Amino acid sequence: MEDHHPDGAAVTPGSEARRAGSSALAEGLRISGRDRRLVFGSAALAAAAALVVGGGIVAGGFAGAWGLFLEAGRTAEGSIEYEESYVAYVDQWDGLVKVALCVYPLLLLVAMALIAWLLTAQAVTVAHARERDTAGAAPGTAPGASPGTVPGAAPGADPGTLTLRALWRRSRPHLGAAFRIQLLTLVCALVPAAAGLLVLAAVDMEMVPGVVWPTYHEPATAQFILVGRILPAVIWLLGLVLLARFAPATAIRVADNCSATAAMRRSWTLTRRARLRTTWTYLLCAAAIAVAFAVLKLLGTYVAHWAGLLMLATTDDNVWVTGVLVIITPIAVALVLLPLVLAPVGVVLACLRGVHGAARHSSKP
């Protein structure tokens, strides 16, 4: 049985859901262009916070490991002088691992907080854009008259505008729940990630009958390719599908003012009717992020070059600390600038909530 869209076009039940992905992408790109000051302004704030807070954590890690790096340099110089064999960081490895175990969780918390801010800010931006469109299209509004007020707009400002300060005020009440959503999503993502790693570990320890890890003299067998390559990839792909189902959760929290767990349940329910479109949109966004990260990391190599020269001059040519700095600098540069890409992606993910909601209501008799 066919329903009719408000413009008179006939649609079959669920057809709106099948168009959810493309509609969300188109709306997200439109809002990102029209409200680019909000979208990229919030991204600039996240990038600045990543630079200051994340850079401070990494600098603290280097300070904590500074003695270990100097010791590694002295040990290497002594081994070279006496023509002895030497393995880099062999005596300092345990200490460096302890420093890393302190730095990485802190960086993960910072990343989760910044992602929560970015997704919340973009959800508020999308909600504001829809409020503005609805107010501007409201029937009975006299020409030249104000179509209504938008929460968070500056006093005396045009109702269709939203300042960055007002964006922060509207986003702040949702940040705690948004952070909990990121934490729950991370827990859910760890399950398929760990499952895929367990498969690889089982193959490596020869716990799977008939599956042997290939060597230089023995090429990979069909059993190894199936169990050691394809199976982990399928498990991790299912993990991405799982993440896609929770992608609109932050936008649902902003729109419905519900708890983090309720937002994730509603996200799972909303995306059920358009799993394929949701997954396609999420994978497209993930691919865009991956490509942007690769490009930014490549640009970061130029920063790493000059950072390495500065470190060599500071540490009297200690290549052991300089080598670590040169390795992590391109990744750090990419991560600091990545919010500029994550922001428009967040807009698209926030648009998924409205599109799926409209599809769900349009399919009801």
Legacy VTK file of the C-alpha trace (Angstrom):
# vtk DataFile Version 3.0
C-alpha trace
ASCII
DATASET POLYDATA
POINTS 365 float
0.000 0.000 0.000
1.349 3.412 -0.947
1.447 6.519 1.211
1.697 10.038 -0.119
4.408 12.541 0.642
3.234 16.043 1.571
4.177 17.268 -1.908
1.792 14.712 -3.435
4.363 12.185 -4.602
3.575 8.567 -3.849
6.071 6.691 -1.730
6.135 3.136 -0.506
6.594 2.444 3.196
10.298 2.576 4.073
11.329 4.445 0.913
12.331 7.427 3.027
14.550 5.122 5.063
16.242 3.844 1.923
17.093 7.419 0.971
18.314 8.233 4.480
22.015 8.064 3.751
22.007 10.273 0.650
19.595 12.765 2.267
21.762 13.041 5.377
24.884 13.525 3.285
23.267 16.237 1.148
21.807 18.043 4.151
25.083 17.758 6.054
27.085 19.293 3.224
24.509 22.083 2.856
24.581 22.947 6.569
28.389 22.708 6.690
28.610 25.264 3.908
25.916 27.612 5.182
26.980 27.493 8.853
30.691 27.088 8.224
31.597 29.647 10.894
29.991 27.497 13.572
31.174 24.192 12.117
34.796 25.166 11.605
34.861 27.517 14.584
34.029 24.611 16.895
36.641 22.545 15.040
39.242 25.270 15.580
38.478 25.261 19.309
38.917 21.473 19.389
42.194 21.710 17.459
43.491 24.387 19.842
42.536 22.262 22.855
44.201 19.219 21.286
47.360 21.234 20.693
47.520 22.676 24.213
46.254 19.756 26.319
47.491 16.896 24.135
50.794 18.643 23.509
51.185 19.195 27.242
50.589 15.503 27.963
53.120 14.432 25.325
55.630 17.000 26.604
55.123 15.628 30.118
55.762 12.126 28.785
59.005 13.251 27.180
60.018 14.968 30.409
59.304 11.801 32.374
61.345 9.697 29.957
64.100 12.240 29.419
66.584 10.449 31.661
65.848 7.162 29.902
66.565 8.706 26.497
69.824 10.204 27.715
70.794 6.862 29.243
70.004 5.122 25.945
72.286 7.580 24.151
75.174 7.033 26.583
74.778 3.257 26.408
74.799 3.324 22.602
77.872 5.542 22.458
79.707 3.260 24.897
78.815 0.161 22.875
79.974 1.784 19.658
83.215 2.922 21.280
84.019 -0.592 22.509
82.697 -2.184 19.285
80.040 -4.174 21.118
76.655 -5.217 19.761
73.778 -3.047 20.877
69.966 -3.189 20.798
68.215 0.177 21.031
66.394 0.876 24.327
67.003 -2.685 25.567
67.730 -1.513 29.144
65.210 1.341 29.099
62.265 -0.481 27.540
60.392 -1.209 30.774
60.622 2.419 31.886
59.453 3.688 28.485
56.493 1.298 28.574
55.481 2.658 31.989
55.582 6.216 30.656
53.539 5.183 27.631
50.922 3.514 29.842
50.474 6.861 31.596
50.410 8.991 28.442
48.137 6.934 26.177
45.092 6.726 28.517
45.272 10.487 29.103
45.419 11.130 25.362
42.468 8.781 24.872
40.417 10.720 27.442
41.280 14.000 25.716
40.298 12.537 22.343
36.962 11.282 23.702
36.213 14.659 25.300
36.997 16.532 22.084
34.927 14.132 19.970
32.043 14.579 22.426
32.353 18.349 22.027
32.547 18.179 18.243
29.558 15.858 17.840
27.502 17.852 20.348
28.346 21.159 18.711
27.438 19.838 15.265
24.181 18.354 16.593
23.287 21.760 18.061
24.252 23.409 14.764
21.998 21.038 12.813
19.141 21.557 15.283
19.578 25.321 14.975
19.615 25.137 11.169
16.387 23.159 11.183
14.800 25.583 13.657
15.801 28.455 11.400
14.416 26.736 8.314
11.171 25.890 10.117
10.793 29.435 11.459
11.549 30.951 8.071
8.987 28.724 6.372
6.286 29.156 9.041
2.959 30.174 7.473
1.400 33.466 8.428
4.677 35.288 9.028
4.334 38.847 7.842
6.975 40.144 5.413
9.784 41.763 7.351
8.541 40.403 10.631
10.692 38.250 12.865
9.848 34.561 12.309
10.563 33.773 15.941
13.428 33.490 18.332
16.067 30.851 18.279
17.349 29.657 21.666
20.933 30.692 22.185
20.877 33.583 19.735
22.489 36.786 20.942
20.037 39.435 22.206
19.008 41.760 19.434
20.658 39.583 16.779
18.924 38.128 13.782
17.027 34.968 14.835
18.683 33.068 12.000
22.197 33.515 13.409
24.004 31.720 16.205
27.291 32.881 17.669
30.091 30.581 18.757
29.540 31.646 22.363
25.846 30.794 22.111
26.804 27.463 20.547
28.915 26.710 23.620
26.042 27.657 25.949
23.626 25.369 24.123
26.139 22.523 23.936
27.398 22.637 27.520
24.417 20.863 29.179
24.851 17.898 26.813
28.625 17.405 27.083
28.526 15.027 30.059
26.045 12.684 28.391
27.908 12.993 25.080
31.133 11.907 26.806
29.330 8.902 28.306
28.032 8.035 24.842
31.609 8.045 23.525
32.689 5.865 26.442
29.901 3.338 25.836
30.608 3.367 22.106
34.288 2.699 22.795
33.354 -0.259 25.003
31.113 -1.649 22.250
33.860 -1.155 19.655
36.422 -2.951 21.815
34.450 -6.206 21.601
34.902 -6.830 17.830
38.373 -5.256 17.943
39.467 -7.677 20.660
37.760 -10.590 18.892
39.720 -9.942 15.703
42.973 -9.676 17.647
42.201 -12.917 19.476
41.823 -14.687 16.136
45.239 -13.400 15.044
46.769 -14.394 18.386
45.275 -17.887 18.139
46.721 -18.290 14.643
50.113 -16.970 15.766
50.246 -19.433 18.678
49.190 -22.281 16.316
46.037 -22.954 18.308
43.927 -23.315 15.142
44.336 -26.789 13.599
45.627 -26.731 10.047
46.411 -22.997 10.067
50.105 -22.037 10.135
51.550 -18.538 9.968
53.500 -18.166 6.696
57.297 -17.801 6.685
59.849 -16.754 4.101
60.089 -20.326 2.906
56.420 -21.315 3.245
53.823 -19.138 1.497
50.416 -18.434 2.970
47.957 -21.283 2.617
44.296 -20.945 1.757
43.382 -21.845 5.347
45.604 -19.058 6.670
44.179 -16.497 4.257
40.660 -17.482 5.276
41.209 -17.595 9.061
44.165 -15.264 9.540
43.193 -12.520 7.097
39.582 -12.627 5.951
37.979 -13.602 9.281
39.568 -10.759 11.319
38.699 -8.287 8.544
35.057 -9.431 8.592
34.934 -9.124 12.390
36.361 -5.597 12.272
33.950 -4.664 9.476
31.083 -5.818 11.693
32.543 -3.514 14.338
32.261 -0.579 11.933
28.647 -1.549 11.248
28.076 -1.549 15.008
29.580 1.929 15.296
27.367 3.116 12.448
24.269 2.022 14.350
25.304 4.282 17.253
26.411 7.202 15.078
23.280 9.386 15.626
23.277 8.840 19.416
24.751 12.233 20.320
22.298 14.050 18.050
19.448 12.105 19.665
20.674 13.185 23.102
20.716 16.831 22.000
17.271 16.621 20.395
15.482 14.522 23.041
17.508 15.483 26.148
17.631 11.825 27.200
20.294 9.825 29.005
23.311 8.356 27.249
21.996 4.779 27.374
18.552 5.877 26.171
20.142 7.789 23.299
22.080 4.709 22.220
18.962 2.535 22.398
17.001 5.031 20.299
19.884 5.268 17.835
19.855 1.493 17.456
16.086 1.542 16.891
16.128 4.460 14.454
18.875 2.998 12.261
17.240 -0.443 12.128
15.081 0.477 9.125
18.018 1.795 7.092
21.014 -0.261 8.128
22.480 -0.334 4.635
22.217 3.411 4.093
23.473 4.182 7.581
26.462 1.868 7.189
27.218 3.268 3.744
27.144 6.842 5.043
29.296 5.938 8.044
31.845 4.066 5.924
31.993 6.994 3.510
32.654 9.343 6.419
35.266 6.948 7.829
36.980 6.793 4.438
37.053 10.599 4.245
38.605 10.752 7.720
41.193 8.101 6.793
42.198 9.928 3.604
42.394 13.262 5.435
44.492 11.680 8.186
46.923 10.257 5.602
47.264 13.641 3.876
47.719 15.522 7.157
50.260 12.953 8.320
52.205 13.477 5.100
52.203 17.221 5.689
53.329 16.565 9.242
56.581 15.048 7.992
57.756 18.551 7.088
57.098 19.674 10.663
58.889 16.558 11.937
61.993 17.480 9.946
62.388 20.858 11.613
61.354 19.499 15.010
64.053 16.833 14.695
66.726 19.409 13.840
65.694 21.486 16.850
65.791 18.436 19.135
69.234 17.449 17.868
70.535 20.910 18.667
68.906 20.811 22.120
70.122 17.348 23.140
73.647 17.507 21.752
72.829 15.181 18.823
70.990 12.526 20.839
69.404 10.538 18.020
67.467 8.286 20.416
65.122 10.965 21.693
65.121 12.732 18.318
64.109 9.551 16.519
61.052 9.111 18.746
60.066 12.750 18.236
60.385 12.477 14.463
58.208 9.341 14.457
55.348 10.766 16.532
55.311 14.324 15.140
53.511 13.539 11.827
50.841 11.595 13.740
50.496 14.391 16.289
50.118 17.023 13.560
47.459 14.943 11.827
45.515 14.400 15.059
45.622 18.097 15.974
44.275 19.154 12.562
41.811 16.268 12.217
38.932 18.163 13.958
38.681 20.299 10.808
37.548 17.111 9.043
35.635 15.598 11.942
33.402 18.679 12.243
31.614 18.361 8.849
31.495 14.593 9.375
29.755 15.294 12.683
27.201 17.417 10.836
26.411 14.505 8.504
26.060 12.115 11.454
23.746 14.572 13.214
21.623 14.785 10.072
21.148 11.016 10.198
18.935 11.448 13.248
16.452 13.750 11.523
16.378 11.798 8.281
15.846 8.447 10.021
13.215 10.012 12.263
11.367 11.348 9.254
11.620 7.975 7.531
10.270 6.233 10.600
7.268 8.543 10.879
6.556 8.481 7.150
6.355 4.690 7.204
3.673 4.632 9.895
0.086 4.142 8.626
LINES 1 366
365 0 1 2 3 4 5 6 7 8 9 10 11 12 13 14 15 16 17 18 19 20 21 22 23 24 25 26 27 28 29 30 31 32 33 34 35 36 37 38 39 40 41 42 43 44 45 46 47 48 49 50 51 52 53 54 55 56 57 58 59 60 61 62 63 64 65 66 67 68 69 70 71 72 73 74 75 76 77 78 79 80 81 82 83 84 85 86 87 88 89 90 91 92 93 94 95 96 97 98 99 100 101 102 103 104 105 106 107 108 109 110 111 112 113 114 115 116 117 118 119 120 121 122 123 124 125 126 127 128 129 130 131 132 133 134 135 136 137 138 139 140 141 142 143 144 145 146 147 148 149 150 151 152 153 154 155 156 157 158 159 160 161 162 163 164 165 166 167 168 169 170 171 172 173 174 175 176 177 178 179 180 181 182 183 184 185 186 187 188 189 190 191 192 193 194 195 196 197 198 199 200 201 202 203 204 205 206 207 208 209 210 211 212 213 214 215 216 217 218 219 220 221 222 223 224 225 226 227 228 229 230 231 232 233 234 235 236 237 238 239 240 241 242 243 244 245 246 247 248 249 250 251 252 253 254 255 256 257 258 259 260 261 262 263 264 265 266 267 268 269 270 271 272 273 274 275 276 277 278 279 280 281 282 283 284 285 286 287 288 289 290 291 292 293 294 295 296 297 298 299 300 301 302 303 304 305 306 307 308 309 310 311 312 313 314 315 316 317 318 319 320 321 322 323 324 325 326 327 328 329 330 331 332 333 334 335 336 337 338 339 340 341 342 343 344 345 346 347 348 349 350 351 352 353 354 355 356 357 358 359 360 361 362 363 364
